[in-house]
Amino acid sequence: MKANGTGQAALLGGLIALGLIWGGSYLKDAVHIWKQSERVVSVKGLAEREVRADLVLWPLSFSVSADSLENLYTAIDKDRSKITGFLQQQGFAQNELSFSAPVVQDLWANQYGEQRSPLRYRADAVLLVRSNQVDLVKNSQPAVAGLVSQGVLLTQSYEHKTQYIFTGLNDIKPDMIAQATANAREAARQFADDADAQVGGIRSAQQGYFSIADLDSYTPEVKKVRVVTSVEYLLE
């Protein structure tokens, strides 16, 4: 009986020792995996591209004055016809032109006596060119001086300025994201070389927002598209 109890104790001790060895090995592997998960490098990747605008909004704003509302609207129609004729001569189609409702002011509403202007009513109107013919707009803009010689009072304001727009962002997004990711991996590779390591898989990635800005103030029809991605790579 005593010998049998000794054998059982020895067997139990062996199992415990084996369990400790296995548990220690497992713990060692777990610590190794945990340390590996902490070996990461965070980098940013940049992609830039110059593109040409493919849509232009060119507002031609003008003003007329008259002593009666009837004469005012007659003057509006007359100047609108002159501007429309000018634009059609330049090569724009009728469906590229739109006319917004004029804003009419009664100049006598807040004026009295000698302060009153000779013409009571004033209207400000805009004829908008919405076109994909970007170069045609650029070439036609200097010629609008001819409208002034025809008696059209053109006005300028920050609200009514020419806008050049790029609408093809979705077409270039995939290539630019791939370029930014490749740029980020190259940055991670340089860091890994300094740390005597190798770049592994992507732990996490975040695509930044795309920005579109004028190349400069002199060439608004050329845009610079930019995106920055943030990527975390595992180091091996």
WOPEVEN-V321659 format. One record per backbone hydrogen bond with DSSP energy under -0.5 kcal/mol. NH is the residue of the N-H (numbers start at 0). CO is the residue of the C=O. E is the energy in kcal/mol with one decimal. If there is no record, write none. Layout:
BEGIN
nh:co:e
NH:CO:E
NH:CO:E
END
This chain:
BEGIN
nh:co:e
4:0:-2.2
5:1:-1.9
6:2:-1.9
7:3:-2.1
8:4:-2.0
9:5:-2.2
10:6:-2.5
11:7:-2.7
12:8:-2.6
13:9:-2.2
14:10:-2.3
15:11:-2.3
16:12:-2.4
17:13:-2.6
18:14:-2.5
19:15:-2.4
20:16:-2.4
21:17:-2.8
22:18:-3.0
23:19:-2.7
24:20:-2.3
25:21:-2.6
26:22:-2.6
27:23:-2.3
28:24:-2.3
29:25:-2.6
30:26:-2.6
31:27:-2.1
32:28:-2.5
33:29:-2.5
34:30:-2.6
35:31:-2.3
36:32:-2.1
37:33:-1.0
38:34:-0.7
38:35:-1.0
39:37:-1.6
40:232:-2.2
42:40:-0.5
42:230:-2.7
44:228:-2.7
46:226:-2.0
48:224:-2.2
50:222:-2.5
52:220:-3.4
53:164:-1.9
54:164:-1.7
55:130:-2.8
56:162:-2.8
57:55:-0.6
57:128:-3.0
58:56:-0.6
59:126:-2.8
60:58:-0.8
60:154:-0.5
61:124:-2.6
62:152:-2.2
63:122:-2.2
65:120:-2.1
71:67:-2.1
72:68:-2.4
73:69:-1.6
74:70:-2.1
75:71:-2.2
76:72:-2.2
77:73:-1.9
78:74:-2.4
79:75:-2.5
80:76:-2.0
81:77:-1.7
82:78:-2.4
83:79:-2.7
84:80:-2.4
85:81:-2.2
86:82:-2.4
87:83:-2.3
88:84:-2.0
89:85:-1.4
90:86:-0.9
91:86:-2.1
95:92:-1.6
96:93:-1.7
97:127:-2.0
99:125:-2.2
102:123:-2.9
103:101:-0.6
104:121:-3.3
106:104:-0.9
106:119:-2.9
108:105:-1.7
110:107:-1.0
114:111:-2.2
115:112:-1.4
119:117:-0.6
120:65:-2.7
121:104:-2.1
122:63:-2.7
123:102:-2.2
124:61:-2.6
126:59:-2.4
127:97:-3.1
127:125:-0.6
128:57:-2.3
129:95:-2.7
129:127:-0.6
130:55:-2.2
130:128:-0.6
133:131:-1.7
136:132:-1.8
137:133:-2.2
138:134:-2.3
139:135:-1.7
140:136:-1.9
141:137:-0.5
142:139:-1.0
143:140:-1.5
144:141:-1.0
145:142:-2.0
146:143:-1.6
147:143:-0.9
148:144:-1.3
149:145:-0.6
149:146:-0.6
150:147:-1.8
151:146:-2.2
152:62:-0.5
152:150:-0.5
153:151:-1.3
154:60:-2.5
156:159:-0.6
160:158:-0.8
162:56:-2.5
164:54:-3.4
164:162:-0.5
166:164:-0.6
170:167:-0.7
171:167:-0.9
171:168:-1.0
172:168:-1.3
173:169:-0.5
175:171:-2.1
176:172:-2.6
177:173:-2.2
178:174:-2.2
179:175:-2.5
180:176:-2.4
181:177:-2.3
182:178:-2.1
183:179:-2.0
184:180:-2.4
185:181:-2.0
186:182:-1.7
187:183:-2.3
188:184:-2.5
189:185:-1.9
190:186:-1.8
191:187:-2.6
192:188:-2.2
193:189:-1.6
194:190:-1.5
195:192:-1.0
196:191:-2.7
199:233:-4.1
202:231:-3.3
203:231:-1.3
205:229:-3.0
207:227:-0.9
210:225:-2.5
212:223:-1.8
214:218:-0.6
214:221:-2.8
218:215:-0.5
221:218:-1.8
222:50:-3.4
222:220:-0.5
223:212:-3.1
224:48:-3.3
224:222:-0.6
225:210:-2.3
226:46:-2.1
228:44:-2.6
229:205:-2.8
230:42:-2.7
230:228:-0.5
231:203:-3.2
232:40:-2.4
232:230:-0.5
233:200:-2.8
234:38:-3.0
235:197:-3.3
END
